[in-house]
Amino acid sequence: MAGRLDVRKTYKLYIGGAFPRSESGRSYAVADSRGRFLANASHASRKDARDAVVAARKAFDGWSGATAYNRGQVLYRVAELMEGRRDQFVEEVLAAEGGGRAKATAAVDAAIDRWVWYAGWTDKVAQVAGSANPVAGPYFNFSTPEPTGVVAALAPQSSSLLGLVSVVAPIVCVGNTVVVVTSADRPLPAVTLSEVLATSDVPGGVVNVLTGHAAELGPWLADHLDVNAIDLTGAAGDTDLAVDLEVRAAENTKRVLRSPAAEPDWTATPDGPRRILAICETKTVWHPMGV
Amino acid sequence: MAVTTQVPDLVTPTWDYAPAPEARTLATIEASYDLFIGGDFVAPIDGRRFTTVDPSTGEPLAEVAEAGAADVDKAVRAARRAFIRWSKLPGAERGKYLFRIARLLQERSRELAVLESIDNGKPIRETRDVDLPLVAAHFFHHAGWADKLAWAGYGPDPQPLGVAGQIIPWNFPLLMLAWKIAPALACGNTVVLKPAETTPLTALAFADICRQAELPAGVVNIVTGAGETGRALVEHPGVDKVAFTGSTEVGRSIQRALAGTGKRLTLELGGKAANVIFDDAPVDQAIEGIVNGIFFNQGHVCCAGSRLLVQESVHDAVVARLKRRLRTLRLGDPLDKNTDIGAINSAEQLDRITALVDAGQAEGAVMWQPECRLPERGWWHAPTVFTGVAQSHRIAREEIFGPVVSVLTFRTPSEAVAKANNTPYGLSAGVWTEKGSRILWMAQRLRAGVVWANTFNRFDPASPFGGYKESGFGREGGRHGLAAYLRTGADA
């Protein structure tokens, strides 16, 4: 369109339902798949990570206390709103990842469908993974999966949107809250996803998005004593980082989702509720039976 | 509100509610309805129609097609054709259709609540706050199952059965439709559903929702009619599975008819639930639970708490409080938002209730009703309490399906269990006590498919529902309900 200059977006962090710049004031240049400048992303700092953990902890009671049905509706709403911005996501994923429009479109469609997939799991995971346990005594004994709490996640480095959704959705679907560090080089689609989350009934603080570097933010999050679990998926291929974070996580015995050797093909259908259960606790209740 | 012919008295407080009627115009009712077959509304082949009426006035609402055997055949064929592609669709895509339907139901819930209240006679408060939210939730829940059947515990690749013939009752028309259609579709089946002859309108509105969702033609077919239509559907050789909710008498005849055909069957039949009140029960909650248990939906509930078993030591206090509470119930216009008890669904049903109430008095039980003026037109029955009921009385043995509760007593927990189980039915039961261990002790011994503890008449799409004994077999809801629509185990 000749004669009109487009208005560009400022890409910011997403913490506690708000869009702050990094408190550090830092930003870094993000390039497209051919190396051309796209935008400056906020360069999240240690303080941002700590703020995000506080926001996630604050949101945990409400989100984990919501009914599974309600969480399912909210996650489905995310899919609805992503569908409405489908073209925008395709453009951003194409710019970030290259590889052709068909591939970018397939990734966006799969990301939308992934929210739908996990929306459906919210009120089923307890029925699939829970049990009534036939203990040898006059007791009613049952076990149910429960969210572990605040989860820190390193999103995949390669798949900027689909990979991030595939990591975040299973964490939040069961009632955890999350602080996710985006792909360092491809952070922009995640910021746009934040805008969807902010307008789709996901309470502020349930998903917190930090653009920046896993190697810098990972240790702060792995050390953080108010983080209950850490998902190292985004450290795939960086064994040193993954091992270092796993060692740090031991301080408060965080649940650790280890990183795969290489980033998986995210377009494949998820392996059932495996990712959900990896960040769940099992709670068993005993109650006597008798008049 | 009476029409005043003199200066109204605005000084003396009456403490009465002002009328708060929901607008009838929220629901559109056509003069005449066709059958929904293969994605289109089509006239019945032999042109026969019947009238559905507003039970609160007895006035006709609409003419509805009466499907004959040839129409049913057409519907089953449409479902068979649709099954070929529907069953092959990836589960995620099937699920997305169901999510669409759930959203459309949510969006149109007010209209559908009004329509249901008009056609059924139940209070708008219940259709609005119970029926419609549960209907949408049922589709939403099952939408999520469509691509997760491999994790439901029925093997790695469970397959649909084919065409399901489904027959539903008039007490929760749209909710029973949801309980039938949502799991069937999620599992990859196609359906031919027959709504009850007195309440066909919301099922026909649902047909419109299927079109708005662009559900492939023939996946859902709605054939309206009475018993003969149902018989044609049950006996059609192109039907692979029959799901029936209704009376035990009809359920038996369907089970007989299907013997030897290899068709799968689930039955959700009558009940005569015991609602057991122990002496340590939280009394105010229990009273609300008793009221909700038997007067919810005019007692037209298969799992209604129609036998109140009260521990002898608290019998008089519980009955007194119950009576006090019943005096505050408001009976009348189903569309009034303050109405607690609406109209009885049909003249036939009112006759059945009246006959059993007469029998209760004849057999020596003591009847009590609150002062309650019944509207002159339509079909109504005052909330009724029988005390001094013996287990041998008909009102303690037979399903009344009306706003009538029979009070019996017990002394020990064992006696409560024995009396509660002393029925050919086994759909539900209630236990009221502050003692958790006793709740579980009772739950273990009650021969009923659903046991409510310190609550009653709770329903959720994730919670399996269905009966023991002559209350039928099969479960609806949750992971367990999927079994009714999947080829599992030996027949895989």
Interface residues (C-beta under 8 A of the other chain):
Chain A: A68 Y69 G72 Q73 Y76 D113 V116 W117 A119 G120 W121 T122 D123 K124 Q127 V128 P138 F140 T269 G272 P273 H287 P288 M289 G290 V291
Chain B: A92 G95 K96 F99 A137 F140 H141 A143 G144 W145 A146 D147 K148 A150 W151 A152 G153 P413 G436 S437 R438 L440 W441 Q444 P461 A462 G478 R479
